[in-house]
Amino acid sequence: MNDEEEVIVGYLIQRESEDGELDFWNPETKWSDDPNDAKLYESEDEADADATALQAQGGGEISVAVVIEDDGEDEDEEDEEV
C-alpha cells in the first residue's frame, strides 16, 4: 500500500453553528460537541441520507465528514523533531 493513501474508516455527521463551533450527531443522544460520542457511519450514502433529513429540520450547516484512519506517523514525526 502506498504511504500517501488514506484509509477511510467511516463518516460522521457534523453541524457547524454560526460561531464556528462543531457538534456531532448520534441518533441516541442527539448533538454532542465530542466527536467520540457521534455515530460512526460505515456507509457514506447512509450518512448523507441522515444529514439531508437533519438539514431539512434546520438548525445550522450540516455536513458529512470523512474519518481517516490514524496511522500515528504525524505524531511520531513531531516527537522526533523535539
C-alpha positions in Angstrom: 0.0 0.0 0.0 1.2 3.5 -0.8 2.0 5.6 2.3 0.1 8.5 0.7 -3.1 6.6 0.6 -5.6 7.4 3.3 -7.9 4.7 4.7 -11.5 5.8 5.3 -12.9 4.2 8.4 -16.3 5.9 8.3 -18.3 9.1 8.3 -19.6 11.5 10.9 -22.4 14.0 10.6 -21.4 17.4 11.9 -23.2 20.6 12.4 -21.5 24.0 12.4 -23.1 26.8 14.4 -22.9 30.5 13.4 -19.9 31.0 15.7 -18.0 28.1 14.0 -18.4 25.5 16.8 -18.9 21.9 15.6 -21.4 19.4 17.1 -21.6 15.8 16.0 -24.7 13.6 15.6 -25.7 10.5 17.3 -29.3 9.3 16.9 -29.5 8.1 20.6 -28.0 11.2 22.2 -28.7 13.8 19.5 -26.0 16.5 19.2 -22.7 16.4 21.1 -19.5 18.6 21.0 -17.4 15.4 21.3 -16.8 13.5 18.0 -16.1 10.4 20.1 -19.8 10.4 21.1 -21.0 10.6 17.5 -22.3 7.7 15.4 -19.7 6.4 13.0 -21.4 5.6 9.8 -19.9 2.8 7.6 -21.8 3.9 4.5 -21.5 7.4 3.0 -24.9 7.0 1.5 -26.5 6.4 4.9 -24.7 9.3 6.4 -25.8 11.6 3.5 -29.4 10.5 3.9 -29.4 11.2 7.6 -27.6 14.6 7.1 -30.2 15.6 4.5 -33.0 14.7 6.9 -31.4 16.7 9.7 -30.7 19.7 7.3 -34.4 19.8 6.5 -35.2 20.2 10.2 -33.0 23.3 10.3 -30.5 24.4 12.9 -27.2 25.1 11.3 -25.0 23.9 8.5 -25.0 20.1 8.4 -22.4 18.1 6.5 -20.8 14.7 6.4 -17.2 14.4 7.5 -14.8 11.7 6.4 -13.0 9.9 9.2 -9.5 8.8 8.1 -7.5 6.1 9.9 -4.8 7.5 12.2 -1.6 5.8 11.3 0.3 7.7 14.1 3.0 8.8 11.8 2.4 12.5 12.2 2.7 12.3 16.0 5.9 10.2 15.7 7.5 12.8 13.3 6.7 15.6 15.7 8.3 13.7 18.6 11.5 13.2 16.5 11.8 16.9 15.8 11.9 17.9 19.5 
